[in-house]
């Protein structure tokens, strides 16, 4: 399964059955998402998947470590912009 940001498309299927893979393409809209595209709405949908993993007792699609690293990268990028220097992730991670 893959999505195409900022387009509200979801493709489901197997790759490799022909040059593009055998996939179904669905246009998806959720009236609860105020603005579609880019980051808007993606966190909402990620949270729904996380909820489903909890309810079904399956592993989440990302780990706690994945989330920590993504926040550290964003914080380092902002510090780099603010201070005009290279910022090492070690400043945020132990």
PyMOL Python script that loads the backbone (N, CA, C, O; Angstrom):
from pymol import cmd

cmd.read_pdbstr("""\
ATOM      1  N   UNK A   1       0.859  -1.156   0.000  1.00  0.00           N
ATOM      2  CA  UNK A   1       0.000   0.000   0.000  1.00  0.00           C
ATOM      3  C   UNK A   1       0.907   1.221   0.000  1.00  0.00           C
ATOM      4  O   UNK A   1       1.910   1.267   0.712  1.00  0.00           O
ATOM      5  N   UNK A   2       0.539   2.210  -0.810  1.00  0.00           N
ATOM      6  CA  UNK A   2       1.304   3.452  -0.814  1.00  0.00           C
ATOM      7  C   UNK A   2       0.369   4.619  -1.098  1.00  0.00           C
ATOM      8  O   UNK A   2      -0.690   4.458  -1.704  1.00  0.00           O
ATOM      9  N   UNK A   3       0.782   5.785  -0.649  1.00  0.00           N
ATOM     10  CA  UNK A   3       0.004   6.986  -0.891  1.00  0.00           C
ATOM     11  C   UNK A   3       0.864   7.991  -1.633  1.00  0.00           C
ATOM     12  O   UNK A   3       2.088   7.867  -1.678  1.00  0.00           O
ATOM     13  N   UNK A   4       0.222   8.970  -2.205  1.00  0.00           N
ATOM     14  CA  UNK A   4       0.908   9.998  -2.973  1.00  0.00           C
ATOM     15  C   UNK A   4       0.553  11.364  -2.427  1.00  0.00           C
ATOM     16  O   UNK A   4      -0.503  11.913  -2.740  1.00  0.00           O
ATOM     17  N   UNK A   5       1.439  11.910  -1.609  1.00  0.00           N
ATOM     18  CA  UNK A   5       1.247  13.233  -1.043  1.00  0.00           C
ATOM     19  C   UNK A   5       1.719  14.245  -2.079  1.00  0.00           C
ATOM     20  O   UNK A   5       2.800  14.050  -2.634  1.00  0.00           O
ATOM     21  N   UNK A   6       0.984  15.312  -2.376  1.00  0.00           N
ATOM     22  CA  UNK A   6      -0.202  15.773  -1.679  1.00  0.00           C
ATOM     23  C   UNK A   6      -1.507  15.266  -2.277  1.00  0.00           C
ATOM     24  O   UNK A   6      -2.575  15.726  -1.874  1.00  0.00           O
ATOM     25  N   UNK A   7      -1.459  14.350  -3.208  1.00  0.00           N
ATOM     26  CA  UNK A   7      -2.679  13.855  -3.843  1.00  0.00           C
ATOM     27  C   UNK A   7      -3.375  12.826  -2.947  1.00  0.00           C
ATOM     28  O   UNK A   7      -2.700  12.028  -2.296  1.00  0.00           O
ATOM     29  N   UNK A   8      -4.686  12.832  -2.902  1.00  0.00           N
ATOM     30  CA  UNK A   8      -5.408  11.898  -2.032  1.00  0.00           C
ATOM     31  C   UNK A   8      -5.588  10.531  -2.688  1.00  0.00           C
ATOM     32  O   UNK A   8      -6.707  10.038  -2.833  1.00  0.00           O
ATOM     33  N   UNK A   9      -4.461   9.925  -3.084  1.00  0.00           N
ATOM     34  CA  UNK A   9      -4.504   8.631  -3.760  1.00  0.00           C
ATOM     35  C   UNK A   9      -3.877   7.557  -2.891  1.00  0.00           C
ATOM     36  O   UNK A   9      -2.868   7.783  -2.223  1.00  0.00           O
ATOM     37  N   UNK A  10      -4.491   6.388  -2.912  1.00  0.00           N
ATOM     38  CA  UNK A  10      -3.938   5.216  -2.246  1.00  0.00           C
ATOM     39  C   UNK A  10      -3.862   4.118  -3.292  1.00  0.00           C
ATOM     40  O   UNK A  10      -4.826   3.873  -4.018  1.00  0.00           O
ATOM     41  N   UNK A  11      -2.715   3.461  -3.368  1.00  0.00           N
ATOM     42  CA  UNK A  11      -2.558   2.322  -4.276  1.00  0.00           C
ATOM     43  C   UNK A  11      -2.332   1.081  -3.434  1.00  0.00           C
ATOM     44  O   UNK A  11      -1.528   1.074  -2.502  1.00  0.00           O
ATOM     45  N   UNK A  12      -3.068   0.022  -3.787  1.00  0.00           N
ATOM     46  CA  UNK A  12      -2.995  -1.230  -3.039  1.00  0.00           C
ATOM     47  C   UNK A  12      -2.728  -2.358  -4.024  1.00  0.00           C
ATOM     48  O   UNK A  12      -3.394  -2.450  -5.055  1.00  0.00           O
ATOM     49  N   UNK A  13      -1.768  -3.212  -3.720  1.00  0.00           N
ATOM     50  CA  UNK A  13      -1.513  -4.362  -4.575  1.00  0.00           C
ATOM     51  C   UNK A  13      -0.092  -4.851  -4.470  1.00  0.00           C
ATOM     52  O   UNK A  13       0.655  -4.471  -3.568  1.00  0.00           O
ATOM     53  N   UNK A  14       0.269  -5.705  -5.412  1.00  0.00           N
ATOM     54  CA  UNK A  14       1.607  -6.305  -5.440  1.00  0.00           C
ATOM     55  C   UNK A  14       2.423  -5.686  -6.559  1.00  0.00           C
ATOM     56  O   UNK A  14       1.932  -5.495  -7.671  1.00  0.00           O
ATOM     57  N   UNK A  15       3.651  -5.383  -6.258  1.00  0.00           N
ATOM     58  CA  UNK A  15       4.562  -4.896  -7.278  1.00  0.00           C
ATOM     59  C   UNK A  15       5.215  -6.093  -7.967  1.00  0.00           C
ATOM     60  O   UNK A  15       5.358  -7.165  -7.380  1.00  0.00           O
ATOM     61  N   UNK A  16       5.600  -5.889  -9.206  1.00  0.00           N
ATOM     62  CA  UNK A  16       6.369  -6.893  -9.905  1.00  0.00           C
ATOM     63  C   UNK A  16       5.582  -7.848 -10.760  1.00  0.00           C
ATOM     64  O   UNK A  16       6.184  -8.644 -11.479  1.00  0.00           O
ATOM     65  N   UNK A  17       4.253  -7.810 -10.719  1.00  0.00           N
ATOM     66  CA  UNK A  17       3.483  -8.706 -11.573  1.00  0.00           C
ATOM     67  C   UNK A  17       3.490  -8.215 -13.012  1.00  0.00           C
ATOM     68  O   UNK A  17       3.268  -9.003 -13.932  1.00  0.00           O
ATOM     69  N   UNK A  18       3.734  -6.962 -13.217  1.00  0.00           N
ATOM     70  CA  UNK A  18       4.087  -6.372 -14.512  1.00  0.00           C
ATOM     71  C   UNK A  18       4.868  -5.117 -14.188  1.00  0.00           C
ATOM     72  O   UNK A  18       5.129  -4.850 -13.015  1.00  0.00           O
ATOM     73  N   UNK A  19       5.244  -4.348 -15.170  1.00  0.00           N
ATOM     74  CA  UNK A  19       6.214  -3.274 -14.926  1.00  0.00           C
ATOM     75  C   UNK A  19       5.788  -2.286 -13.858  1.00  0.00           C
ATOM     76  O   UNK A  19       6.655  -1.729 -13.186  1.00  0.00           O
ATOM     77  N   UNK A  20       4.520  -2.041 -13.666  1.00  0.00           N
ATOM     78  CA  UNK A  20       4.064  -1.140 -12.609  1.00  0.00           C
ATOM     79  C   UNK A  20       3.536  -1.916 -11.415  1.00  0.00           C
ATOM     80  O   UNK A  20       3.186  -1.320 -10.397  1.00  0.00           O
ATOM     81  N   UNK A  21       3.475  -3.194 -11.520  1.00  0.00           N
ATOM     82  CA  UNK A  21       2.860  -3.981 -10.465  1.00  0.00           C
ATOM     83  C   UNK A  21       1.365  -4.020 -10.674  1.00  0.00           C
ATOM     84  O   UNK A  21       0.805  -3.186 -11.386  1.00  0.00           O
ATOM     85  N   UNK A  22       0.728  -4.977 -10.062  1.00  0.00           N
ATOM     86  CA  UNK A  22      -0.717  -5.096 -10.165  1.00  0.00           C
ATOM     87  C   UNK A  22      -1.325  -4.344  -8.982  1.00  0.00           C
ATOM     88  O   UNK A  22      -1.376  -4.857  -7.864  1.00  0.00           O
ATOM     89  N   UNK A  23      -1.779  -3.142  -9.242  1.00  0.00           N
ATOM     90  CA  UNK A  23      -2.288  -2.318  -8.147  1.00  0.00           C
ATOM     91  C   UNK A  23      -3.660  -1.749  -8.481  1.00  0.00           C
ATOM     92  O   UNK A  23      -4.007  -1.556  -9.647  1.00  0.00           O
ATOM     93  N   UNK A  24      -4.417  -1.489  -7.445  1.00  0.00           N
ATOM     94  CA  UNK A  24      -5.680  -0.763  -7.564  1.00  0.00           C
ATOM     95  C   UNK A  24      -5.415   0.639  -7.049  1.00  0.00           C
ATOM     96  O   UNK A  24      -4.756   0.802  -6.023  1.00  0.00           O
ATOM     97  N   UNK A  25      -5.912   1.646  -7.735  1.00  0.00           N
ATOM     98  CA  UNK A  25      -5.763   3.029  -7.292  1.00  0.00           C
ATOM     99  C   UNK A  25      -7.111   3.541  -6.822  1.00  0.00           C
ATOM    100  O   UNK A  25      -8.117   3.417  -7.521  1.00  0.00           O
ATOM    101  N   UNK A  26      -7.118   4.116  -5.632  1.00  0.00           N
ATOM    102  CA  UNK A  26      -8.340   4.655  -5.042  1.00  0.00           C
ATOM    103  C   UNK A  26      -8.110   6.105  -4.672  1.00  0.00           C
ATOM    104  O   UNK A  26      -7.073   6.447  -4.104  1.00  0.00           O
ATOM    105  N   UNK A  27      -9.068   6.960  -4.989  1.00  0.00           N
ATOM    106  CA  UNK A  27      -9.032   8.329  -4.496  1.00  0.00           C
ATOM    107  C   UNK A  27      -9.760   8.329  -3.161  1.00  0.00           C
ATOM    108  O   UNK A  27     -10.890   7.852  -3.060  1.00  0.00           O
ATOM    109  N   UNK A  28      -9.114   8.861  -2.147  1.00  0.00           N
ATOM    110  CA  UNK A  28      -9.634   8.781  -0.795  1.00  0.00           C
ATOM    111  C   UNK A  28      -9.825  10.183  -0.223  1.00  0.00           C
ATOM    112  O   UNK A  28      -8.935  11.029  -0.306  1.00  0.00           O
ATOM    113  N   UNK A  29     -10.984  10.410   0.350  1.00  0.00           N
ATOM    114  CA  UNK A  29     -11.269  11.667   1.037  1.00  0.00           C
ATOM    115  C   UNK A  29     -11.870  11.330   2.388  1.00  0.00           C
ATOM    116  O   UNK A  29     -12.657  10.392   2.518  1.00  0.00           O
ATOM    117  N   UNK A  30     -11.499  12.092   3.371  1.00  0.00           N
ATOM    118  CA  UNK A  30     -12.067  11.935   4.706  1.00  0.00           C
ATOM    119  C   UNK A  30     -12.566  13.309   5.118  1.00  0.00           C
ATOM    120  O   UNK A  30     -11.774  14.239   5.276  1.00  0.00           O
ATOM    121  N   UNK A  31     -13.848  13.437   5.291  1.00  0.00           N
ATOM    122  CA  UNK A  31     -14.434  14.732   5.616  1.00  0.00           C
ATOM    123  C   UNK A  31     -13.914  15.307   6.929  1.00  0.00           C
ATOM    124  O   UNK A  31     -14.081  16.496   7.198  1.00  0.00           O
ATOM    125  N   UNK A  32     -13.289  14.472   7.737  1.00  0.00           N
ATOM    126  CA  UNK A  32     -12.750  14.963   9.009  1.00  0.00           C
ATOM    127  C   UNK A  32     -11.408  15.671   8.844  1.00  0.00           C
ATOM    128  O   UNK A  32     -10.918  16.290   9.788  1.00  0.00           O
ATOM    129  N   UNK A  33     -10.809  15.586   7.657  1.00  0.00           N
ATOM    130  CA  UNK A  33      -9.543  16.263   7.385  1.00  0.00           C
ATOM    131  C   UNK A  33      -9.859  17.617   6.762  1.00  0.00           C
ATOM    132  O   UNK A  33     -10.467  17.694   5.694  1.00  0.00           O
ATOM    133  N   UNK A  34      -9.443  18.681   7.439  1.00  0.00           N
ATOM    134  CA  UNK A  34      -9.792  20.032   6.983  1.00  0.00           C
ATOM    135  C   UNK A  34      -9.097  20.391   5.671  1.00  0.00           C
ATOM    136  O   UNK A  34      -9.721  20.983   4.791  1.00  0.00           O
ATOM    137  N   UNK A  35      -7.820  20.045   5.524  1.00  0.00           N
ATOM    138  CA  UNK A  35      -7.053  20.394   4.328  1.00  0.00           C
ATOM    139  C   UNK A  35      -6.281  19.165   3.874  1.00  0.00           C
ATOM    140  O   UNK A  35      -5.495  18.602   4.634  1.00  0.00           O
ATOM    141  N   UNK A  36      -6.504  18.759   2.651  1.00  0.00           N
ATOM    142  CA  UNK A  36      -5.787  17.604   2.116  1.00  0.00           C
ATOM    143  C   UNK A  36      -4.482  18.063   1.488  1.00  0.00           C
ATOM    144  O   UNK A  36      -4.372  19.184   0.990  1.00  0.00           O
ATOM    145  N   UNK A  37      -3.509  17.189   1.521  1.00  0.00           N
ATOM    146  CA  UNK A  37      -2.240  17.466   0.875  1.00  0.00           C
ATOM    147  C   UNK A  37      -1.134  17.743   1.866  1.00  0.00           C
ATOM    148  O   UNK A  37      -1.375  18.177   2.993  1.00  0.00           O
ATOM    149  N   UNK A  38       0.062  17.489   1.433  1.00  0.00           N
ATOM    150  CA  UNK A  38       1.280  17.653   2.226  1.00  0.00           C
ATOM    151  C   UNK A  38       1.075  17.055   3.618  1.00  0.00           C
ATOM    152  O   UNK A  38       0.568  15.939   3.728  1.00  0.00           O
ATOM    153  N   UNK A  39       1.447  17.752   4.665  1.00  0.00           N
ATOM    154  CA  UNK A  39       1.354  17.174   6.004  1.00  0.00           C
ATOM    155  C   UNK A  39      -0.076  17.222   6.542  1.00  0.00           C
ATOM    156  O   UNK A  39      -0.441  16.443   7.423  1.00  0.00           O
ATOM    157  N   UNK A  40      -0.872  18.128   6.015  1.00  0.00           N
ATOM    158  CA  UNK A  40      -2.244  18.270   6.524  1.00  0.00           C
ATOM    159  C   UNK A  40      -3.022  16.980   6.293  1.00  0.00           C
ATOM    160  O   UNK A  40      -3.173  16.528   5.158  1.00  0.00           O
ATOM    161  N   UNK A  41      -3.500  16.409   7.354  1.00  0.00           N
ATOM    162  CA  UNK A  41      -4.274  15.182   7.262  1.00  0.00           C
ATOM    163  C   UNK A  41      -3.450  13.924   7.456  1.00  0.00           C
ATOM    164  O   UNK A  41      -3.988  12.901   7.878  1.00  0.00           O
ATOM    165  N   UNK A  42      -2.149  13.973   7.157  1.00  0.00           N
ATOM    166  CA  UNK A  42      -1.361  12.747   7.266  1.00  0.00           C
ATOM    167  C   UNK A  42      -1.219  12.292   8.711  1.00  0.00           C
ATOM    168  O   UNK A  42      -1.302  11.098   8.997  1.00  0.00           O
ATOM    169  N   UNK A  43      -1.006  13.232   9.623  1.00  0.00           N
ATOM    170  CA  UNK A  43      -0.898  12.843  11.032  1.00  0.00           C
ATOM    171  C   UNK A  43      -2.195  12.204  11.507  1.00  0.00           C
ATOM    172  O   UNK A  43      -2.179  11.238  12.270  1.00  0.00           O
ATOM    173  N   UNK A  44      -3.296  12.741  11.058  1.00  0.00           N
ATOM    174  CA  UNK A  44      -4.600  12.181  11.415  1.00  0.00           C
ATOM    175  C   UNK A  44      -4.697  10.728  10.969  1.00  0.00           C
ATOM    176  O   UNK A  44      -5.085   9.855  11.745  1.00  0.00           O
ATOM    177  N   UNK A  45      -4.345  10.481   9.724  1.00  0.00           N
ATOM    178  CA  UNK A  45      -4.448   9.123   9.200  1.00  0.00           C
ATOM    179  C   UNK A  45      -3.445   8.191   9.868  1.00  0.00           C
ATOM    180  O   UNK A  45      -3.752   7.023  10.105  1.00  0.00           O
ATOM    181  N   UNK A  46      -2.255   8.690  10.173  1.00  0.00           N
ATOM    182  CA  UNK A  46      -1.271   7.881  10.887  1.00  0.00           C
ATOM    183  C   UNK A  46      -1.792   7.499  12.273  1.00  0.00           C
ATOM    184  O   UNK A  46      -1.582   6.377  12.734  1.00  0.00           O
ATOM    185  N   UNK A  47      -2.455   8.418  12.918  1.00  0.00           N
ATOM    186  CA  UNK A  47      -3.028   8.117  14.226  1.00  0.00           C
ATOM    187  C   UNK A  47      -4.123   7.065  14.131  1.00  0.00           C
ATOM    188  O   UNK A  47      -4.246   6.219  15.017  1.00  0.00           O
ATOM    189  N   UNK A  48      -4.919   7.107  13.070  1.00  0.00           N
ATOM    190  CA  UNK A  48      -5.931   6.069  12.888  1.00  0.00           C
ATOM    191  C   UNK A  48      -5.283   4.694  12.749  1.00  0.00           C
ATOM    192  O   UNK A  48      -5.764   3.716  13.322  1.00  0.00           O
ATOM    193  N   UNK A  49      -4.198   4.621  11.993  1.00  0.00           N
ATOM    194  CA  UNK A  49      -3.505   3.340  11.821  1.00  0.00           C
ATOM    195  C   UNK A  49      -2.882   2.876  13.139  1.00  0.00           C
ATOM    196  O   UNK A  49      -2.874   1.684  13.445  1.00  0.00           O
ATOM    197  N   UNK A  50      -2.365   3.823  13.908  1.00  0.00           N
ATOM    198  CA  UNK A  50      -1.805   3.463  15.207  1.00  0.00           C
ATOM    199  C   UNK A  50      -2.902   2.920  16.122  1.00  0.00           C
ATOM    200  O   UNK A  50      -2.693   1.932  16.825  1.00  0.00           O
ATOM    201  N   UNK A  51      -4.062   3.560  16.112  1.00  0.00           N
ATOM    202  CA  UNK A  51      -5.201   3.083  16.891  1.00  0.00           C
ATOM    203  C   UNK A  51      -5.591   1.670  16.469  1.00  0.00           C
ATOM    204  O   UNK A  51      -5.837   0.806  17.311  1.00  0.00           O
ATOM    205  N   UNK A  52      -5.646   1.443  15.160  1.00  0.00           N
ATOM    206  CA  UNK A  52      -6.013   0.113  14.655  1.00  0.00           C
ATOM    207  C   UNK A  52      -5.014  -0.935  15.123  1.00  0.00           C
ATOM    208  O   UNK A  52      -5.409  -2.046  15.476  1.00  0.00           O
ATOM    209  N   UNK A  53      -3.730  -0.602  15.131  1.00  0.00           N
ATOM    210  CA  UNK A  53      -2.715  -1.555  15.594  1.00  0.00           C
ATOM    211  C   UNK A  53      -2.943  -1.906  17.063  1.00  0.00           C
ATOM    212  O   UNK A  53      -2.811  -3.065  17.456  1.00  0.00           O
ATOM    213  N   UNK A  54      -3.283  -0.910  17.865  1.00  0.00           N
ATOM    214  CA  UNK A  54      -3.546  -1.166  19.286  1.00  0.00           C
ATOM    215  C   UNK A  54      -4.770  -2.065  19.439  1.00  0.00           C
ATOM    216  O   UNK A  54      -4.735  -3.051  20.175  1.00  0.00           O
ATOM    217  N   UNK A  55      -5.843  -1.724  18.745  1.00  0.00           N
ATOM    218  CA  UNK A  55      -7.082  -2.500  18.870  1.00  0.00           C
ATOM    219  C   UNK A  55      -6.935  -3.923  18.355  1.00  0.00           C
ATOM    220  O   UNK A  55      -7.569  -4.840  18.877  1.00  0.00           O
ATOM    221  N   UNK A  56      -6.098  -4.116  17.328  1.00  0.00           N
ATOM    222  CA  UNK A  56      -5.921  -5.440  16.735  1.00  0.00           C
ATOM    223  C   UNK A  56      -4.765  -6.214  17.357  1.00  0.00           C
ATOM    224  O   UNK A  56      -4.559  -7.388  17.047  1.00  0.00           O
ATOM    225  N   UNK A  57      -4.012  -5.552  18.239  1.00  0.00           N
ATOM    226  CA  UNK A  57      -2.886  -6.214  18.884  1.00  0.00           C
ATOM    227  C   UNK A  57      -1.729  -6.495  17.950  1.00  0.00           C
ATOM    228  O   UNK A  57      -0.973  -7.443  18.161  1.00  0.00           O
ATOM    229  N   UNK A  58      -1.583  -5.672  16.910  1.00  0.00           N
ATOM    230  CA  UNK A  58      -0.486  -5.843  15.963  1.00  0.00           C
ATOM    231  C   UNK A  58       0.576  -4.773  16.199  1.00  0.00           C
ATOM    232  O   UNK A  58       0.336  -3.790  16.899  1.00  0.00           O
ATOM    233  N   UNK A  59       1.728  -4.973  15.618  1.00  0.00           N
ATOM    234  CA  UNK A  59       2.819  -4.002  15.767  1.00  0.00           C
ATOM    235  C   UNK A  59       2.472  -2.713  15.023  1.00  0.00           C
ATOM    236  O   UNK A  59       1.895  -2.770  13.937  1.00  0.00           O
ATOM    237  N   UNK A  60       2.811  -1.556  15.586  1.00  0.00           N
ATOM    238  CA  UNK A  60       2.578  -0.305  14.873  1.00  0.00           C
ATOM    239  C   UNK A  60       3.507  -0.201  13.676  1.00  0.00           C
ATOM    240  O   UNK A  60       4.547  -0.858  13.628  1.00  0.00           O
ATOM    241  N   UNK A  61       3.128   0.629  12.709  1.00  0.00           N
ATOM    242  CA  UNK A  61       3.949   0.735  11.500  1.00  0.00           C
ATOM    243  C   UNK A  61       5.263   1.460  11.743  1.00  0.00           C
ATOM    244  O   UNK A  61       6.208   1.289  10.973  1.00  0.00           O
ATOM    245  N   UNK A  62       5.344   2.264  12.791  1.00  0.00           N
ATOM    246  CA  UNK A  62       6.605   2.901  13.166  1.00  0.00           C
ATOM    247  C   UNK A  62       6.847   2.661  14.653  1.00  0.00           C
ATOM    248  O   UNK A  62       5.911   2.442  15.421  1.00  0.00           O
ATOM    249  N   UNK A  63       8.101   2.705  15.037  1.00  0.00           N
ATOM    250  CA  UNK A  63       8.465   2.457  16.428  1.00  0.00           C
ATOM    251  C   UNK A  63       8.603   3.770  17.186  1.00  0.00           C
ATOM    252  O   UNK A  63       8.615   4.849  16.594  1.00  0.00           O
ATOM    253  N   UNK A  64       8.705   3.659  18.487  1.00  0.00           N
ATOM    254  CA  UNK A  64       8.972   4.821  19.324  1.00  0.00           C
ATOM    255  C   UNK A  64      10.294   5.473  18.909  1.00  0.00           C
ATOM    256  O   UNK A  64      10.413   6.698  18.875  1.00  0.00           O
ATOM    257  N   UNK A  65      11.279   4.635  18.597  1.00  0.00           N
ATOM    258  CA  UNK A  65      12.574   5.156  18.169  1.00  0.00           C
ATOM    259  C   UNK A  65      12.458   5.929  16.852  1.00  0.00           C
ATOM    260  O   UNK A  65      13.125   6.949  16.676  1.00  0.00           O
ATOM    261  N   UNK A  66      11.614   5.452  15.923  1.00  0.00           N
ATOM    262  CA  UNK A  66      11.382   6.174  14.676  1.00  0.00           C
ATOM    263  C   UNK A  66      10.828   7.570  14.962  1.00  0.00           C
ATOM    264  O   UNK A  66      11.269   8.556  14.371  1.00  0.00           O
ATOM    265  N   UNK A  67       9.870   7.639  15.862  1.00  0.00           N
ATOM    266  CA  UNK A  67       9.275   8.926  16.209  1.00  0.00           C
ATOM    267  C   UNK A  67      10.273   9.857  16.866  1.00  0.00           C
ATOM    268  O   UNK A  67      10.322  11.045  16.547  1.00  0.00           O
ATOM    269  N   UNK A  68      11.073   9.325  17.785  1.00  0.00           N
ATOM    270  CA  UNK A  68      12.092  10.127  18.459  1.00  0.00           C
ATOM    271  C   UNK A  68      13.080  10.685  17.455  1.00  0.00           C
ATOM    272  O   UNK A  68      13.437  11.862  17.519  1.00  0.00           O
ATOM    273  N   UNK A  69      13.521   9.855  16.532  1.00  0.00           N
ATOM    274  CA  UNK A  69      14.487  10.301  15.529  1.00  0.00           C
ATOM    275  C   UNK A  69      13.893  11.383  14.631  1.00  0.00           C
ATOM    276  O   UNK A  69      14.585  12.345  14.299  1.00  0.00           O
ATOM    277  N   UNK A  70      12.645  11.251  14.235  1.00  0.00           N
ATOM    278  CA  UNK A  70      12.039  12.258  13.369  1.00  0.00           C
ATOM    279  C   UNK A  70      11.923  13.605  14.078  1.00  0.00           C
ATOM    280  O   UNK A  70      12.130  14.649  13.460  1.00  0.00           O
ATOM    281  N   UNK A  71      11.593  13.589  15.366  1.00  0.00           N
ATOM    282  CA  UNK A  71      11.519  14.839  16.123  1.00  0.00           C
ATOM    283  C   UNK A  71      12.912  15.443  16.283  1.00  0.00           C
ATOM    284  O   UNK A  71      13.081  16.654  16.143  1.00  0.00           O
ATOM    285  N   UNK A  72      13.905  14.612  16.574  1.00  0.00           N
ATOM    286  CA  UNK A  72      15.276  15.106  16.729  1.00  0.00           C
ATOM    287  C   UNK A  72      15.786  15.730  15.434  1.00  0.00           C
ATOM    288  O   UNK A  72      16.448  16.768  15.472  1.00  0.00           O
ATOM    289  N   UNK A  73      15.493  15.120  14.298  1.00  0.00           N
ATOM    290  CA  UNK A  73      15.926  15.667  13.007  1.00  0.00           C
ATOM    291  C   UNK A  73      15.278  17.034  12.770  1.00  0.00           C
ATOM    292  O   UNK A  73      15.949  17.977  12.350  1.00  0.00           O
ATOM    293  N   UNK A  74      13.984  17.138  13.038  1.00  0.00           N
ATOM    294  CA  UNK A  74      13.303  18.423  12.872  1.00  0.00           C
ATOM    295  C   UNK A  74      13.859  19.493  13.796  1.00  0.00           C
ATOM    296  O   UNK A  74      14.078  20.627  13.371  1.00  0.00           O
ATOM    297  N   UNK A  75      14.089  19.142  15.057  1.00  0.00           N
ATOM    298  CA  UNK A  75      14.637  20.101  16.023  1.00  0.00           C
ATOM    299  C   UNK A  75      16.044  20.531  15.619  1.00  0.00           C
ATOM    300  O   UNK A  75      16.390  21.707  15.730  1.00  0.00           O
ATOM    301  N   UNK A  76      16.851  19.587  15.152  1.00  0.00           N
ATOM    302  CA  UNK A  76      18.207  19.918  14.705  1.00  0.00           C
ATOM    303  C   UNK A  76      18.173  20.833  13.488  1.00  0.00           C
ATOM    304  O   UNK A  76      18.974  21.762  13.387  1.00  0.00           O
ATOM    305  N   UNK A  77      17.259  20.579  12.575  1.00  0.00           N
ATOM    306  CA  UNK A  77      17.140  21.425  11.389  1.00  0.00           C
ATOM    307  C   UNK A  77      16.764  22.852  11.783  1.00  0.00           C
ATOM    308  O   UNK A  77      17.340  23.808  11.264  1.00  0.00           O
ATOM    309  N   UNK A  78      15.812  23.000  12.689  1.00  0.00           N
ATOM    310  CA  UNK A  78      15.427  24.349  13.130  1.00  0.00           C
ATOM    311  C   UNK A  78      16.566  25.050  13.853  1.00  0.00           C
ATOM    312  O   UNK A  78      16.792  26.241  13.642  1.00  0.00           O
ATOM    313  N   UNK A  79      17.282  24.332  14.696  1.00  0.00           N
ATOM    314  CA  UNK A  79      18.424  24.940  15.391  1.00  0.00           C
ATOM    315  C   UNK A  79      19.482  25.362  14.382  1.00  0.00           C
ATOM    316  O   UNK A  79      20.078  26.430  14.518  1.00  0.00           O
ATOM    317  N   UNK A  80      19.721  24.532  13.374  1.00  0.00           N
ATOM    318  CA  UNK A  80      20.696  24.864  12.337  1.00  0.00           C
ATOM    319  C   UNK A  80      20.310  26.146  11.605  1.00  0.00           C
ATOM    320  O   UNK A  80      21.161  26.997  11.346  1.00  0.00           O
ATOM    321  N   UNK A  81      19.037  26.284  11.274  1.00  0.00           N
ATOM    322  CA  UNK A  81      18.553  27.499  10.610  1.00  0.00           C
ATOM    323  C   UNK A  81      18.712  28.702  11.534  1.00  0.00           C
ATOM    324  O   UNK A  81      19.220  29.745  11.122  1.00  0.00           O
ATOM    325  N   UNK A  82      18.277  28.555  12.783  1.00  0.00           N
ATOM    326  CA  UNK A  82      18.323  29.666  13.729  1.00  0.00           C
ATOM    327  C   UNK A  82      19.744  30.121  14.030  1.00  0.00           C
ATOM    328  O   UNK A  82      20.004  31.318  14.151  1.00  0.00           O
ATOM    329  N   UNK A  83      20.665  29.167  14.151  1.00  0.00           N
ATOM    330  CA  UNK A  83      22.022  29.493  14.564  1.00  0.00           C
ATOM    331  C   UNK A  83      23.016  29.527  13.417  1.00  0.00           C
ATOM    332  O   UNK A  83      24.175  29.890  13.619  1.00  0.00           O
ATOM    333  N   UNK A  84      22.588  29.156  12.214  1.00  0.00           N
ATOM    334  CA  UNK A  84      23.460  29.216  11.044  1.00  0.00           C
ATOM    335  C   UNK A  84      24.680  28.319  11.139  1.00  0.00           C
ATOM    336  O   UNK A  84      25.775  28.706  10.732  1.00  0.00           O
ATOM    337  N   UNK A  85      24.496  27.128  11.672  1.00  0.00           N
ATOM    338  CA  UNK A  85      25.621  26.194  11.829  1.00  0.00           C
ATOM    339  C   UNK A  85      25.146  24.768  11.629  1.00  0.00           C
ATOM    340  O   UNK A  85      23.948  24.484  11.619  1.00  0.00           O
ATOM    341  N   UNK A  86      26.115  23.880  11.469  1.00  0.00           N
ATOM    342  CA  UNK A  86      25.818  22.453  11.407  1.00  0.00           C
ATOM    343  C   UNK A  86      25.448  21.989  12.802  1.00  0.00           C
ATOM    344  O   UNK A  86      26.149  22.298  13.765  1.00  0.00           O
ATOM    345  N   UNK A  87      24.361  21.255  12.922  1.00  0.00           N
ATOM    346  CA  UNK A  87      23.922  20.751  14.219  1.00  0.00           C
ATOM    347  C   UNK A  87      23.936  19.226  14.154  1.00  0.00           C
ATOM    348  O   UNK A  87      23.355  18.616  13.257  1.00  0.00           O
ATOM    349  N   UNK A  88      24.605  18.642  15.116  1.00  0.00           N
ATOM    350  CA  UNK A  88      24.695  17.183  15.191  1.00  0.00           C
ATOM    351  C   UNK A  88      23.488  16.619  15.942  1.00  0.00           C
ATOM    352  O   UNK A  88      23.008  17.225  16.900  1.00  0.00           O
ATOM    353  N   UNK A  89      23.005  15.465  15.505  1.00  0.00           N
ATOM    354  CA  UNK A  89      21.890  14.829  16.200  1.00  0.00           C
ATOM    355  C   UNK A  89      22.251  14.464  17.639  1.00  0.00           C
ATOM    356  O   UNK A  89      21.373  14.342  18.493  1.00  0.00           O
ATOM    357  N   UNK A  90      23.525  14.294  17.896  1.00  0.00           N
ATOM    358  CA  UNK A  90      23.963  13.969  19.260  1.00  0.00           C
ATOM    359  C   UNK A  90      23.580  15.064  20.265  1.00  0.00           C
ATOM    360  O   UNK A  90      23.518  14.813  21.468  1.00  0.00           O
ATOM    361  N   UNK A  91      23.322  16.289  19.759  1.00  0.00           N
ATOM    362  CA  UNK A  91      22.883  17.364  20.652  1.00  0.00           C
ATOM    363  C   UNK A  91      21.470  17.088  21.186  1.00  0.00           C
ATOM    364  O   UNK A  91      21.059  17.680  22.184  1.00  0.00           O
ATOM    365  N   UNK A  92      20.741  16.208  20.536  1.00  0.00           N
ATOM    366  CA  UNK A  92      19.360  15.905  20.922  1.00  0.00           C
ATOM    367  C   UNK A  92      19.177  14.466  21.392  1.00  0.00           C
ATOM    368  O   UNK A  92      18.217  14.164  22.100  1.00  0.00           O
ATOM    369  N   UNK A  93      20.079  13.590  21.010  1.00  0.00           N
ATOM    370  CA  UNK A  93      19.963  12.163  21.339  1.00  0.00           C
ATOM    371  C   UNK A  93      21.116  11.767  22.259  1.00  0.00           C
ATOM    372  O   UNK A  93      22.235  12.258  22.107  1.00  0.00           O
ATOM    373  N   UNK A  94      20.846  10.894  23.197  1.00  0.00           N
ATOM    374  CA  UNK A  94      21.897  10.411  24.091  1.00  0.00           C
ATOM    375  C   UNK A  94      22.537   9.183  23.526  1.00  0.00           C
ATOM    376  O   UNK A  94      23.449   8.625  24.136  1.00  0.00           O
TER     377      UNK A  94
END
""", "prot")
cmd.dss("prot")
cmd.show_as("cartoon", "prot")
cmd.util.cbc("prot")
cmd.orient("prot")
